[in-house]
Amino acid sequence: MARTFKKITIPVSIGYGLTDIMGGGAFTVIGAWLLFYYTTFVGLSPVEAASIVAIARVVDAIVSLFMGSFTDHFYKNALGKRFGRRRFFLLIGAPLMLVYILLWVNGMNFWFYLAVYLAFEVIAAMVLIPWETLPSEMTKDFNSRTKLSTCRMFLSASGTFLATFIPGLLIGHFGEQDPDAYFINGVVFAVLFMVCVFISWKVTWERELTPEMLAEMEKETAPRSLNEKIATVGNLFREYLSTLKVRAFRKHLAIYLFSFTAKDVYNTVFVFFCVYCLNVSSSLSGTLLSMSIVGLPVTLLAGVAIIKFGPSRLYVFAYTTMLLCLAGLFMVYQFPPDNKVTVLLCLAAVYQIGRCVLEFTPWNVFPFIPDIDEMITRQRREGLFAAVMTFSRKTTVAIATFVVGVMLQSGGFVKGSLVQPQEAISTIAAMLFIGTGGLLIIALWQACTFHLNKRTHKIFVDEVERLKARGLKNAVSDETRQVVEDLTGYSYDALWLENDTAMRAGNRKTASVTSAH
């Protein structure tokens, strides 16, 4: 199902990006409301509720590791040949989105919620990991990939807005104490996710299979022993670890994990903070979170800004903006103003500007990481990098969510109660300000030394293409050498050695033919 020379139009970009309404929306709802719902209505303790998320995401993270490599090689079987090695998983994942509804069924036990949440996490990974590789599959052009990623993040921002606005409306309509609002919210979003994933499957395509891939498909696979299978798994994990040898990816991963974990802590704690620390309603909490609507125009502006200024400056803008808003929230908490709601709305809107840029930038950078890896490995390993990012992200989310649950319970949080002891209130505030702020500061530190942008990427890709065309390594310019070494973390002389060997062999052959004549 591969297609080539297809134009990346706005409708195609929108169709591709629709899946991130699920990617952004589903986990925004979960991050903002699931712990609150389970501790307030279902009757689970903070540790039980957090354990559901933590256990499921750790298991899912392990599954995600294998998913990347699995999709890289899925072209070898009949389903992959017919439906595509990446897009097949979107096709079967679309109807499975309806599992999301079961997360919000009231009156079940811990094991039911754990099983359902585990199932949804695995389904989401099965869809998102191959889907995230599609920009690299569909085009090599920086601007075209940026168009895809910009539409993706615009729709992700739309999903984030809907994930906070709709629950607030439903809670306001049904009342603060009615769990049906959460169930109806789950039904609405499950159907929306199913439609979005199906459309993404319909409008996207994959690159043509290389001659090496076609040759590999012709080989008969001999039965393997247990030791050989164990060795294969070991080699797979070595491949995952090898991604960390790429300097640009190490920095990208650190920025991504610290900043997104900061955002997760904020989202998880925010409703608790509003209800118990600021003494406002949970529906107002939803309204404050729904200020993410400002992310819609901001995403479009960020798409222009990342081309003009590069990701590093966008990171600095995002993290600085969010840190200033945290300082503002701290002042409201310590010195409540008369017009508290107005101040909170303003702070929430500005925070969402920073959050939108935070979410937008890493996934615009990601499609260019495999280009850098190609200089080192001479392979295309998009699925491998997507799997490592997903594994790392889900592992840190699991840890962060569990830590929040443990801290809530150790801080004296009383499940099902609308009045909390002062110790619990102080614990909630500390998690919001120290936890979120500390992680953002670390991400900001890493972002200041990140040098991948449109200019350096073009220099890098041009050099890869020159070497592919059997260009001589000693003809490299000083600027290109510096860019390659900075992004890969390797000495230029240690890269593309096989090409040099082939060139020398070719030159020797030419010389012998010339001397013979």
Secondary structure by P-SEA (a helix, b strand, c coil): cccccccccaaaaaaaaaaaaaaccaaaaaaccaaaaaaccccccaaaaaaaaaaaaaaaaaaaaaaaaaaaacccccccccccccaaaaaaaccccccccccccccccaaaaaaaaaaaaaaaaacccccccccccccccaaaaaaaaaaaaaaaaaaaaaacaaaaaaaaaaccccaaaaaaaaaaaaaaaaaaaaaaaaccccccccaaaaaaaacccccccaaaaaaaaaaaaaaaaaaaccaaaaaaaaaaaaaaaaaaaaaaaaaaaaaccccccaaaaaaaaaccccaaaaaaaaaaaaaaccaaaaaaaaaaaaaaaaaaaaaaaaccccaaaaaaaaaaaaaaaaaaaaaacccccccaaaaaaaaacccccaaaaaaaaaaaaaaaaaaaaaaaaaaaaaaccccccccccaaaaaaaaaaaaaaaaaaaaaaaaaaaaccccaaaaaaaaaaaaaaaaccccccccaaaaaaaaaaacccccccaaaaaaaaaaaaaaaaaaaaac
